[in-house]
Amino acid sequence: MDDQGSFETLDNGDVTETGRMFNPNTGNIECYVETWRRCPSEPGAPYCLLELISEEDVGYLGRVGDHVLGCGKRSSGEYIAWRDTDGSRGYEFGTTAVLPPLPKELPEGWREGGTCRLGNRTFVIKALGVCA
């Protein structure tokens, strides 16, 4: 069973997700409730979303300013995730080296729809720009 949930937009604009998914800490399918809040971004802050090109693993890397996230699933079934803020690792689980860190500044050669190499992995650049 994959992550399955439903979303409700709250009066203040936050979004609550309620569902069931595999918990890698317990090995069980468990219920969860998560509340997502949109944080304002600094004008001119870089953003990007990358998708791992791999026949074995699934992975995504994203950045908005100083907020960076990596998440994915290995072919073995292991879930991986990490979150960095202001250059500090705030959270991680699984074999996080599978998803390398993102550079703070977006490289000049990157183009939306193109590919890039980070570590020894290749990614498709799904979104790229600076916040308005």
C-alpha positions in Angstrom: 0.0 0.0 0.0 1.4 3.4 -1.0 0.8 6.7 0.8 -3.0 7.3 0.5 -4.6 10.4 1.8 -7.2 13.1 1.4 -6.7 16.9 1.7 -8.8 19.6 3.3 -8.0 23.3 3.0 -8.5 25.1 6.3 -10.0 28.6 6.7 -6.5 30.0 7.3 -5.1 28.5 4.1 -3.3 25.6 5.7 -3.9 22.2 4.2 -4.5 19.1 6.4 -3.7 15.7 4.9 -5.3 12.6 6.6 -4.4 9.1 5.4 -2.5 5.9 5.8 1.1 5.0 4.8 4.0 2.7 5.6 6.0 3.9 8.6 9.7 2.9 8.1 10.3 3.2 11.9 7.8 0.5 12.8 7.4 -1.5 9.6 3.6 -1.1 9.8 0.9 0.7 7.8 -0.3 3.5 10.0 -2.7 6.4 10.0 -1.4 9.9 9.9 -2.5 13.6 10.0 -0.2 16.3 8.6 -0.8 20.0 8.4 0.9 21.8 5.6 1.5 25.6 5.8 2.7 27.8 3.0 5.6 29.8 4.2 6.4 33.1 2.5 9.6 33.1 0.4 12.1 35.9 0.0 11.9 37.7 -3.3 14.8 36.5 -5.4 15.2 33.2 -3.5 16.1 30.4 -5.9 13.7 27.4 -6.3 14.0 24.1 -8.1 12.5 20.6 -8.3 14.6 17.7 -9.6 13.5 14.1 -10.3 16.0 11.3 -10.1 16.5 9.3 -13.4 16.9 5.7 -12.3 15.6 2.3 -13.2 15.9 1.2 -9.6 15.1 4.1 -7.3 12.6 6.9 -7.1 13.7 10.3 -5.8 13.0 14.0 -5.7 15.0 17.0 -4.5 13.5 20.4 -4.0 14.7 23.8 -2.8 12.9 27.1 -2.1 15.5 29.6 -0.7 17.1 28.0 2.4 14.6 25.2 2.6 15.7 22.0 1.0 14.0 18.5 0.9 15.1 15.2 -0.5 12.7 12.2 -0.5 12.3 8.9 -2.3 12.0 5.1 -2.3 14.8 2.6 -3.1 14.2 -0.5 -5.2 14.6 -2.5 -1.9 11.5 -0.8 -0.6 13.4 1.5 1.8 12.0 5.0 2.1 14.5 7.8 2.4 14.0 11.5 3.3 16.0 14.5 4.6 15.2 18.1 5.2 17.7 21.0 5.5 17.1 24.5 6.6 19.7 27.3 6.5 22.3 24.6 5.7 21.6 22.5 8.7 20.2 18.9 8.6 16.9 19.1 10.5 15.6 15.6 9.8 16.6 12.4 8.0 15.8 8.7 7.7 17.0 5.9 5.5 20.0 5.8 3.3 20.1 9.5 2.6 23.3 9.4 0.6 21.2 8.2 -2.3 19.9 11.7 -2.7 22.8 14.2 -2.7 22.5 17.8 -1.4 21.4 20.6 -3.7 23.7 23.5 -4.3 22.7 26.8 -2.6 23.0 28.8 -5.8 21.4 27.4 -9.0 24.1 26.6 -11.5 24.0 28.8 -14.7 23.9 25.7 -17.0 20.7 24.3 -15.5 17.5 24.7 -17.7 14.0 23.5 -16.9 13.4 20.3 -18.8 17.2 19.6 -19.0 19.2 17.2 -16.9 22.0 17.7 -14.3 24.4 15.5 -12.3 24.7 15.7 -8.6 27.0 13.3 -6.9 26.9 10.2 -9.2 23.2 10.5 -10.0 21.4 12.2 -12.9 18.2 14.3 -12.4 15.6 15.9 -14.7 15.1 19.6 -13.8 11.3 19.8 -13.5 11.1 23.4 -12.2 13.6 26.2 -11.8 13.6 29.9 -11.1 13.6 32.6 -8.5 10.7 33.7 -6.3 8.9 36.9 -7.3 
